[in-house]
Amino acid sequence: MRKLIATFLLVSLSLLGAGTVLAVGLPWQNHSRPFDFLFGNHIDMHQQSRLAGNKTSVGFLYIKFTGKVIEGVPEATHADCTQMPNDCTPGWELSGIPVTAKLVDMPHMDHPIWCVDQDDVAPRQGYTHFHWLGDPQMAMDLQIGQEYKGYLLKLTALDTFYFLHHGETMLVTPGIDYNSHANIVTNCK
């Protein structure tokens, strides 16, 4: 059944055009074409996307349910989908635009904080997360004050779940997710 759904989605995506992603999600396919775009670091363990027009990216950010239920809502976290593909499911649809950002802070056990040009963010509702391309593999090896090329991402949650990330749990509901991965600022003075 998963193969049938994946085939349907791939055919539907190619018919709908370069910028269209269906909100039902795509089962983990380990970066098989056409979802073969790689950031070149640890995020690739739980993202699958493809390049669309103007070098934008579209795809999915994946979660694994922990088995815990909070107030009737399942809890999920990121996982290494390359190691446990059957446990991973799309948590968010992602849309990305290529930008350069400057690393301004590295809070302990949280997403790095990036300064992004206001002109890159202002006209785009929901773009709240930056992720770099290539090395270093892990955030702890990034250098404060250095600029990195990457993608400014908009995450749109596909379902309701509690997201466990870096020891904290937050409720995620369907629609644009402004909170779970927010890590940008625009005033960098």
Secondary structure, DSSP 8 states (H G I E B T S, - for coil): -HHHHHHHHHHHHHHH-TT---TT-----SS-TTS-B--SSGGGGSEEEEE-GGG-EEEEEEEEEEEEEETTEEEEE---TTT-GGGEEEEEEEEEEEEEEEEEE--TTS--EEEE-HHHHTTSTTEEEEEE-SS-SSGGG--TT-EEEEEEEEEEE-S-EEEEETTEEEEE-SEE-SSTT--EES---
